[in-house]
Amino acid sequence: MVADLRMLQRLNAETEGHHGEADADLDRYVFRDDVTRTHYRTYLARLYGFIVPLEHALQHTPGLDDIIDLQARSKSATLLYDLLALGMTLQDVAELPQCLSIPAFKGPAAALGWMYVAERPMLQAAVIRSHLEAHLGGNLSAAMAYLSSYSGQCGQRWRELGEAMDRVGASGVLADRITTAANEAFRCLLRWKTQDVSRSHIRAAV
């Protein structure tokens, strides 16, 4: 899928050290034999707290929407829909902690590096959905909007991201900026998960 996409290959290699920690929530809350609706809700709530402020920053990045379709990649609404379907109220969702360390992006290069971090989980969406359906049956059919949002399009969306990064990163300086931003995004995500979220009431689902 990425054999001819230079920047995706580079990011996959140069951020690999972060991947295990970034995916730890999947093992902690989802890929477990005793998974419950509460575990799944906690996973989505923690994801929501990072995605919402990140998408706000992406939407306000000059020129980014001319390079890649942001609306087609929006995940905030589907996450909200799923959290409500899993029993949360709008007030509950409004009180969820959000990552406050995501910067404003001056241009597309840095924004695409951060977008890479948000897009990676979608590569596992079908596997996650299958696992949840196998363990929880049809109980989650109304709470799969996020996991289903790229159904049949995941490979194409990943390729489009890679092509956008290759166009923007055609010069060495901008390619370096994309890579630096992706590593910064992973570090921010891991700090937020271990520090800010640790004070939240959503720990009750552990």
N, C-alpha and C positions, 0 to 999 in steps of 0.2 A: 504493500500500500504506500510506503514512503520511499521506495527505492530511488525514485527520481526527484524527490523533494528534499533539496539540500538543507533547508533550515529545520525541517522536522527531524531529519537524521541528526543534525547537530544538537538540537535541544534534547532529543531523546537520550543522547550520549552524555551531554554535559550537565544534565539535571538528574541523571539516574540515581545519584546518591540521595536525593530527596524523595524518590517515588515510594519507597517502603513506608516511611513515616506519613506521607501524604495520604496513602491508602489505608492507614491503620484503622480508621473508623469502619471500613468495610468488614474487617475481621472482628472488630469489637462489637459491632451492632447488627451486621447483616449476615455474614457468612458463618453462622453458628447454627447448630442443630436445634437449639431451643429458642430460636428467634421468635419474637412476638411483635404484635402491632406497636407496642411501646418502643421496642428497640428500633424498629423501622422509623417511627416518628422522630425519635431522638437523632437518628442519622440525618434525616431530612432537615430537622431544625438547625443542626450544626452547619449543614451545607447552606441553608438559607441565610444564615448570619454572615456568611462570607460572600455569597453570590449577589445579594441585594446591593451592598455598597460598591462592589466591583462593577456591576452592570451600570450603576449610576455614573461611575467614573468613565467607563467606556463610552457611554452615550454622550458624554460631554467632551470627548477627545476630538480636537479639530481634525477634520479630514478622514476620520476612521470609517465612517459610514459610507464613504465613497469607495473604499477599498474592500470592505466585507459587509455582508448583510447582517446588521446587528439585530434587527427585529426577528429574523429567522432563528437566531441563537439565544433569544431571551429565555431565561429559565425561572425568573422570579415568580411569574404568574402561575406557572405549573407547580412550583414548589408550594406556593400559597394554597392552591387548590387542593393539593394532596394533604397538607397539614390540616386543613379544615375537614377534609373527608375522614381524617384519622382522629377527629374529635376535638381539635383545638378550636378556640373561638378567635375572632379577629383581634380581640383584646389580648389573648394569649400570644398570638403571633407578634403583635405590636410590642410586646414586652420581651421578646427574645433578644438576647445580646447580639450585637452586630460588630463586625470588625471595623475599628475606627482608624486603622493604620494604612489604609489603601490610599495612595497619593493621587493627585490629579495628574493626568498624562498630557504632556505638551505636544505629543505627536503620535502617529500610528505605531512607530517601532516599539516603544515601551509598552503601549497598550496591547499589542499582539503578543508580546512575551507573557503578559499577565493573562491574556485570554487562553493561551496554551494550557495554563494550570486549571482553568475552569472547564476546558473542553475535555481534558484527559478522562475524567470519570465517565463520560458518555460512551467511551469505548467499551466499558464493562456493563452498560445499562441492560443489555439483553440477558447477560448472565445473572445479574442481580435480580432481574424480574423473574427469571426461571426459578431461581433458588427460593424466592419469596412465595411464588405460586405453589411450588412443591411442598413447602412447609406450612403455608397458611391457607392454601386452597383459594377459593374464590372470594375470601373475606377482604381482599385488597383490590378488587376489580375497579373500585371507584377512586383508588388512591395511587394510580400508576401514571398520572399525567406527565410527570417529570421523566420517568424511566421510558415512557413511550414516545416522547417528543421527537426523537430522532429515528424512530422505527423505519427501517428501509432506506435511511439516508445517512447513517452514521459514517460510512466510508466516504461518501461524497462530501459531507461537511468537513471531515478531517482533511481531505485532499484540498478543499477550498481554503482552509486555514493555512495549509502548507504553501499553496500557491501564492496567497497574499503575503506570507512572510518572505517568500523568495523574491517577490517583486519589491517589497519595501527594503529587504536586506540585500539588495544587489551590490551595494557598496560595503566594504569591510567594516566601516565605522557603524553603520546602521545594523549590520548583522550582529556585531558585538553588543550593540544596545539591546537588541531583542533578547539575546542570550542572557545578558546581565539582568534584564527585567524579569525574565522567567525565573531565574534563581532567586531574585529578591521576592518574587511572588510566593514561591515555595516557602522561603524563610518566614515571610509574613503569615502565611497560612498556618504554619506549624507553631509559631509563637502564639497566635490567636487561639488555636485549639487547645494548647496546653496551659495558657495563662488566663485569658479573658473568659473562656467558656467554662473553666474549672470553677468559677464562682456562680454559675448559673443553676437554676432549679432543674434544668433538664438533665442534670446528673442523676436524678432519681431513677432514670430508666436503666442505669448501668447494672 
